[in-house]
Amino acid sequence: MPHACKMDGKMAEGDSVKVKLQRNLADFSILTRKLLEGVAGDTPIRPMTSLAGSDQTFTTVIDQLIERDRDIQQLVEKALEMRLRQAELERVEGQLEKRNQDIGELQARLQDAEKLLVRLCTIQPL
């Protein structure tokens, strides 16, 4: 059975989006299992019925599922935004690399021109 790391919904600030998403998905899975086990029980389903072996009610578990779903949606949106930023970063890095190559070529041409000038000045003093 997966272990819910932070069932209280609080995540450490330094956790990555991936870690937060994994924790929320694990919590969602555990809560869903609890709900299904409670529904599969012999007792009729009532909004405030306690789940077997737990002090949580169906309403509490459903509320937690809704909260985890909301958290997961926000994390997925954040991950998509981060992917877009990463793609932009890679594009800019590509442009920067091209500019660096251009600068290197220009520096080589400048050195060749300087050498040519030195030779010309040595042959024909001004």
Secondary structure as UniProt FT lines:
FT   TURN            7..8
FT   TURN            13..14
FT   HELIX           17..40
FT   TURN            47..48
FT   TURN            52..53
FT   HELIX           58..123
//
